[in-house]
Amino acid sequence: PHDGAIVTFIGKARQFSEGKKVLFLLYDVYESMAQRELEKICETAIKRWPLSRAIIAHRYGKVEIGEASVFIGVSAPHRVEAFEAAQFMINTIKKTVPIWKKEFYEDGSVWIDGGH
């Protein structure tokens, strides 16, 4: 009842990357470490901003074009803090969580630097 803002972010598999048509994505993960890192990111965001809740869900395995690969949700009294926290969370995921993304094309595949 104290929160006036809920911000969500959904990262989806897009059809084109660097001018190439992507057929699907494959995420590989060090699952136990990734889960700990995702929890740590949520805890850090809650300490840094006045959030009531923070959650992250990240898929792994095959992700088809148009499907969601990551979900972030935050709840806070005000929108500015909610947006800032959500942006911090997605940026930190890309830097620290052991999840690696491979894009598949008609003529091959490539692991993407930064994992996401």
C-alpha positions in Angstrom: 0.0 0.0 0.0 3.0 2.3 0.3 4.3 1.9 -3.2 3.2 4.1 -6.1 5.4 2.5 -8.7 5.9 -0.9 -10.1 8.5 -1.1 -13.0 9.0 -4.2 -15.0 11.5 -4.9 -17.7 11.3 -7.8 -20.1 14.2 -8.6 -22.4 13.2 -10.5 -25.5 15.0 -12.4 -28.3 15.1 -10.1 -31.3 15.1 -11.2 -34.9 18.0 -9.1 -36.1 21.4 -8.5 -34.5 24.3 -6.6 -36.1 22.4 -6.7 -39.4 22.1 -10.6 -39.3 18.8 -12.5 -39.1 18.8 -14.5 -35.8 16.9 -17.8 -35.8 17.0 -18.4 -32.1 19.2 -17.9 -29.0 20.8 -20.4 -26.7 21.7 -19.4 -23.1 24.2 -21.4 -21.2 24.4 -20.9 -17.4 26.4 -21.8 -14.4 23.1 -22.3 -12.6 24.0 -22.3 -8.8 26.4 -19.3 -9.2 24.0 -17.5 -11.4 21.1 -17.8 -8.9 23.3 -16.5 -6.1 24.4 -13.5 -8.3 20.8 -12.7 -9.2 19.8 -12.8 -5.6 22.7 -10.6 -4.7 21.7 -8.0 -7.4 18.2 -7.9 -5.9 19.6 -7.4 -2.4 21.9 -4.7 -3.6 19.1 -2.8 -5.3 16.9 -3.0 -2.2 19.7 -1.6 -0.1 20.6 1.2 -2.6 17.0 2.4 -3.4 13.9 2.4 -1.2 12.4 -0.6 -2.9 9.7 -2.8 -1.3 10.5 -5.7 -3.6 12.9 -6.7 -6.4 12.8 -9.9 -8.5 14.8 -11.2 -11.5 14.0 -14.3 -13.6 16.4 -15.3 -16.4 15.8 -18.2 -18.8 18.4 -20.5 -20.1 18.5 -23.0 -22.8 16.8 -22.3 -26.2 14.9 -19.1 -26.6 12.8 -18.5 -29.7 12.6 -15.1 -31.4 10.0 -13.0 -29.7 10.2 -14.9 -26.4 11.3 -13.4 -23.2 14.7 -14.2 -21.9 14.8 -12.0 -18.7 12.3 -10.4 -16.4 13.0 -7.8 -13.8 10.3 -6.3 -11.5 10.7 -3.7 -8.8 8.2 -2.0 -6.5 8.9 1.3 -4.8 7.2 4.4 -3.4 8.2 6.5 -6.4 8.9 5.9 -10.1 12.3 7.5 -10.3 13.8 5.0 -7.8 12.0 2.1 -9.4 13.3 3.0 -12.9 16.8 3.5 -11.6 16.9 0.2 -9.8 15.5 -1.7 -12.8 18.2 -0.2 -15.0 20.9 -1.0 -12.5 19.7 -4.6 -12.3 19.8 -5.3 -16.0 23.2 -3.6 -16.4 24.6 -5.6 -13.5 23.2 -8.9 -14.8 25.1 -8.3 -18.1 28.3 -7.7 -16.2 28.4 -10.2 -13.4 26.0 -13.2 -13.9 27.5 -16.3 -15.4 25.0 -16.6 -18.3 26.3 -16.8 -21.8 24.3 -16.1 -25.0 24.8 -17.7 -28.4 23.0 -16.4 -31.4 22.1 -18.8 -34.2 21.9 -17.6 -37.8 21.2 -19.4 -41.1 24.9 -19.5 -41.8 26.3 -20.3 -38.4 26.4 -19.1 -34.8 28.4 -17.0 -32.5 28.8 -16.5 -28.7 28.0 -12.9 -27.8 30.4 -10.9 -25.7 29.0 -9.8 -22.4 26.7 -12.8 -22.3 23.4 -11.0 -23.1 
